[in-house]
Amino acid sequence: MTNLQVKNIPDGLHDRLRRYAQRKNCTIGAAVLAAIEHELAMSEWKERYAELPETQLSAPAATLIAAERQLRDDELSNLGME
């Protein structure tokens, strides 16, 4: 495993990081590693998402969702599970 050292951290950021680690009951190092992992995962996800083809819907998404919810509610009502 490789070591990483970060220098010149602003006092305010260090204080926030220390408080965050205390709330999460972990070390500052563990909090930093988790933050780095999260940031990299989000960046990779955004890159993959950007490569997906655009989906053309037959109607606005809100309309489609409302229709599906109504179907669900009707089915539950018919089963007596309102």
C-alpha positions as CSV (number, residue, x, y, z in Angstrom):
1,M,0.0,0.0,0.0
2,T,1.3,3.4,-0.9
3,N,1.4,6.4,1.5
4,L,0.1,9.9,0.6
5,Q,0.9,13.1,2.4
6,V,-1.2,16.2,2.1
7,K,0.4,19.5,3.1
8,N,-0.9,23.1,3.4
9,I,-4.4,22.1,4.4
10,P,-6.3,25.3,5.4
11,D,-7.1,25.4,9.1
12,G,-10.8,25.7,8.4
13,L,-10.9,22.6,6.2
14,H,-8.8,20.6,8.6
15,D,-11.2,21.5,11.4
16,R,-14.2,20.5,9.3
17,L,-12.5,17.2,8.4
18,R,-11.6,16.5,12.1
19,R,-15.2,17.1,13.2
20,Y,-16.5,14.9,10.3
21,A,-14.2,12.1,11.3
22,Q,-15.4,12.4,14.9
23,R,-19.0,12.2,13.9
24,K,-18.3,9.2,11.7
25,N,-16.2,7.6,14.5
26,C,-13.2,7.2,12.2
27,T,-9.7,8.6,11.7
28,I,-9.0,11.7,9.6
29,G,-7.1,9.4,7.2
30,A,-10.1,7.0,6.8
31,A,-12.4,10.0,6.2
32,V,-10.0,11.4,3.6
33,L,-9.8,8.0,1.8
34,A,-13.6,7.6,1.8
35,A,-13.9,11.1,0.4
36,I,-11.4,10.4,-2.4
37,E,-13.1,7.0,-3.2
38,H,-16.5,8.7,-3.4
39,E,-15.2,11.5,-5.6
40,L,-13.5,9.0,-8.0
41,A,-16.6,6.8,-8.1
42,M,-18.9,9.8,-8.9
43,S,-16.5,11.0,-11.6
44,E,-16.4,7.6,-13.2
45,W,-20.2,7.2,-13.0
46,K,-20.6,10.6,-14.7
47,E,-18.3,9.6,-17.5
48,R,-20.1,6.3,-18.1
49,Y,-23.5,8.1,-17.9
50,A,-22.4,10.7,-20.4
51,E,-21.6,7.9,-22.9
52,L,-25.1,6.5,-22.8
53,P,-27.4,7.2,-25.7
54,E,-30.2,9.7,-25.1
55,T,-33.6,8.1,-24.4
56,Q,-36.6,9.4,-26.3
57,L,-39.8,9.0,-24.3
58,S,-43.3,9.0,-25.8
59,A,-44.4,11.5,-23.2
60,P,-42.9,13.6,-20.4
61,A,-41.4,11.4,-17.6
62,A,-43.7,12.9,-15.0
63,T,-46.8,11.9,-17.1
64,L,-45.5,8.3,-17.5
65,I,-44.8,8.0,-13.8
66,A,-48.2,9.4,-12.8
67,A,-49.9,6.9,-15.2
68,E,-48.0,4.0,-13.7
69,R,-48.8,5.1,-10.1
70,Q,-52.5,5.4,-11.1
71,L,-52.3,1.8,-12.5
72,R,-50.7,0.6,-9.3
73,D,-53.3,2.4,-7.1
74,D,-56.1,0.9,-9.2
75,E,-54.7,-2.6,-8.8
76,L,-54.3,-2.2,-5.1
77,S,-57.8,-0.8,-4.8
78,N,-59.2,-3.8,-6.8
79,L,-57.4,-6.1,-4.3
80,G,-58.9,-4.2,-1.4
81,M,-55.5,-2.9,-0.3
82,E,-56.1,0.8,-0.6
